[in-house]
Every structure is written in C-alpha cells, then in structure tokens.
Amino acid sequence: MTPEQIKQFIEAGLPCEHVEVSGDGHHFEAVIVSAEFRGKNKVQQHQLVYRALGSRMREEIHALSMQTCTPEDWAGR
C-alpha cells in the first residue's frame, strides 16, 4: 500500500477538498479536508474516513494517523 493509493481510496469514498497522505508503507499520516466533517466531532470524522477505506483499514493499512478538518478550519490556517 502506498500513500498515493490511500489518497485515491479516501477521495473515491469521501468528497474531499484536499487530501495529503505520507508514509513509509507501514505507518501513514493523512490530512483530510471535507465539507462532510461539518457538525461532526473528531471521532465521527475519522469514522467517515474509515468507512471510505473500508476493509483496507483492517487488512492492508496497519497504522493511519489523521488530521481532519472542515474547509473553514483549513482556510483559517
């Protein structure tokens, strides 16, 4: 699994304004910006990402740390 593949899976399963994924093939970090996160807490936001990744999260991706934000939060950085 590559960072680019994870990025593609997230984008295919969740409407995103911005996705960055980095990692070494075992541990990955992602920054995900989506309007779908509005009104949701961090746990709910992460669940949306896990849902987009589906079974890959259990079978192929062993460690993924995420920073999730709404477009408004992202613009304020």
N, C-alpha and C positions, 0 to 999 in steps of 0.2 A: 504494500500500500504506500502510495506517495502522497505528499502534501497536495499536489495538483489533483489527484483522484478524489481525495476527501473534499476539496473545494468544489469539484464538479458534482459530487453526490449531494452536498449541502445545497448548492444552487438549484439542483434539479428537484429537490424536495421541499424547498422553502423559498418564497420570494424574498430576495435579498438586494439591498442597495450596494453592499460592499462585503466581500469575504477575503480574508487573508489566512492562509494556513502555512505553518512552517513545522519542520520536524525532521527526525533522523530515521524514520521508518519504524520506530517503536513508540516514541513519545512525540505527541503533536501538540501544537498550540494554535488556536484559532481566534480571530477577531471577526465577529459576525454582526452586521448591521441590518436590521429588518424592521419594517413597519409592523410586522406581525407581533413584535415584542411589546407594543404599546399596551399599557394597562396590566402587564403580567409581571410577576416577581421573577427573580433570577432563576429559581427552581423551575418555574413554568417555561421560561425562555429556553433553558437548557433542555427541557423535555421536548420542545419543538425541534431542536437540533437533533436530539437522539432519534426522534421519530423520522426525521429526514434521512438519517443514516441507516435506520432500520437494523437488520440483523448484523450488518457490518460492524456495528459498535461492539457486539459481543464476540464476533468471530474473527475479525480482521484488524480492528483498531483496538489496541490494548490500553492506551493512555491518551486522553484528549483533554486538555485544559482549555476552557473557553472564556472569552470576554464577549459578552453580548450587550448590544445597545440599540436603542431606537435611533432613527435618523436624526432626531432632535438632539439627543445626547451626543451623538457622533459629531454633529456640526458644532457643538459647543466646546470641542476640544482644542 
